[in-house]
Amino acid sequence: MRVPYSYLDRQFAEPDAILADIRELVRRGDYTLGAAVGEFEERYARMLGARHAIGVGSGTEALTLALQAVGVRPGDEVVTAPNTFIASVGAIVAAGARPVFVDVNAEHNIDAALIERAVTPRTRALMPVHLSGNPVDMAAIVEIAQRRRVPIVEDACQAFTAAIGGRAVGTFGEAAGFSLHPLKPLNVWGDAGMIVTDSDTLADHLRLRRNHGLRDRDTVEIFGVNSRLDTLQALVGLHLLDTTGAVTERRIGHARRLDAGLAPLAPHITVPPRRPGVRHAYLTYVVQAQDRDGLVRFLVERGVEAKVHYPVPVHLQPAAKDLGYKPGDFPVCERQAREIVTLPAHQHLTFDQLDYVVEQVTEFYSR
Amino acid sequence: MALHLQHRAVRAQLLAAVDRVFEHGQYVLGPEVEEFESRFASLCGVPFAVGMSDGTHALLLALRALGIGAGDEVITAPNSFLASAASIALAGARPVFADVRDDLNLDPEQVAAAVSPSTRAIMPVHLTGRPADMKRIGAIAERHGLHVVEDAAQAVGATLDGQAVGSFGAAGCFSLHPLKNLAACGDAGVVTTSDRKLADALRVERNHGLRGRDDCDAWGYNARLDTLQAALLNEKLPYLGRWTAAKRQIAARYRDALGDAVAVPEDGPGEHAVYQTFVIRADRRDDLQRHLAARGVDSKVHYPTPLHLQEAAAELGYKRGDFPVTERLATEILSLPIYPELTEAQQEAVVDGVLSFYGRRARR
């Protein structure tokens, strides 16, 4: 049996309705900041319960622009997690700031208890990452941010439709960045991102900045960048927006089935703690495994496309050399990097495929 | 309906979820309630959902939170379940009926004609799980400055032009009663909304009017979704898509097989119905029902007595003949068995039962 990791061919097996809208776009010609962008932004914001959503070129740029908008300048520090995708940290560096890492907890998310000691007078933002679609414990982080008067920019790139206590992830900080990359739960046909904020001032500023700082055709109010969500991608997004709830429900169901199937394999397999009351969006389904590399090889041989997100922590990447971190600085993160494995759990799998994954993992450890 | 079969498939998960609630012991407004709320909201494409004790309270509290009460009129369908009209009356307002179309949903022209200076809201019912004509009803509401409160009790997961029911009006009111597509193990309901203030008001209203632990600005209800029910619903929610797809498949089969003998519900343009019930319109309905019963096929009538002809509606002053389509439908409609676990053989028995009554044979 084959259990593939990607499903884009299945998701877009019948693209005719989207293509019809794109044909209409070609007739109309409003390729940049067309009507569909505004409509998509409005519905996106509404779905999250936020005041504003601002479409930008990618999730990475969403984070960079959001950090700069809340006041991050060259020489400032931004606190984040070292086990994230490289783009979170790249966004901080692109804003001219210095990433300061904090170790993670058993849920693979930034450990709120360790944040305080990483905050310095130069800290200009906290950037918690809702990794895998699992909401960070925002109550603790909001409390620190308020006490230390530091804004929060949520890296929600992997966490569209995730929520804590009925409140959507991305609405806890001053601003949040989302990715609409093809491998995300709300995925368009290329790179695209979204910034979400409740602040009218931030939203106005960001709308200017993503479009060269142009207030109108001929007036540049601030120097900006070119980072617009394409009208074409907004059309794709509009088709998919209302399906994301059901997609995430399927992923939750699949994750619970895998959780139940893998639980008896402790201590070979450690399923991370699942907090009641949060909606984990399961962009990736990640557990910890003994002899991880052996398991991944075995699964791939048996047709199960297992992956690792991510094998090398950011602080140990060559690019991070100048930051002065060394192995051993973030022991939990580093141990997890050796143990984590991502199993396929996406919405297009069948129960038979999921049960096959469990069977194969079980077989690996009973050899 | 065969809830026991549905539960057999997910029984281990359900019991584990109950166990977790027993562990933490927060039986009232525990964390599972909030989890359910955010997941249900997302399913409907809205930011907020507020869990309720049942679908009737969902409707009642939504009306009250919108400020609808004594002296106000709310327009709804006379062929619905009692709770639609009851919630309006319980809010202190007056139910005003408008006739329906053959698709069993409100006729927008009749709605427009029923608007008076006292009208404050329209309550379209997505009866049988089929979306009402929300575009035209929304336009009427906008023209007259009325609220739309969707009675989506039978329609969880239904969409119109890709938009989920429950996201069209000011509030969407759902029942999660054991006979519904998303079924709790007892009474349960939920209200969806895009309005943060309304969501906050509903949270207060369902919990004695309590703001925080000790402060009450206005008297409220006790109409909370139980933690236990939320925990069970959280386990079942991921399966809703599959279950609905299975029902739609059975509906398609019935439609194919029975379309020549009786009037069958069609999916209109842009409509994605979820078939809470599969309601045919049949000649000699009562005889057909007896014929089916004799062959071991259960069928039901939803509902034999229109609301305006109920004893409870006496003081509203309606009489027989006021809603001719509704009254005719009440004599024609019959709900055939439809649930995800219905086997091929059972579906065949239903089809054969109906066709044989009309002296027809199944096309093989």
Interface residues (C-beta under 8 A of the other chain):
Chain A: R43 R46 M47 L48 G49 A50 T161 A163 I164 G165 G166 R167 A168 H239 L241 D242 T243 T244 G245 A246 T248 E249 R250 I252 G253 H254 R256 A260 R275 P276 G277 V278 R279
Chain B: A12 Q13 A16 R20 H24 G30 P31 E32 E34 E35 E37 S38 R39 A41 S42 L43 C44 G45 V46 P47 F48 A49 G157 T159 G162 Q163 A164 S194 R196 E235 L237 P238 Y239 L240 G241
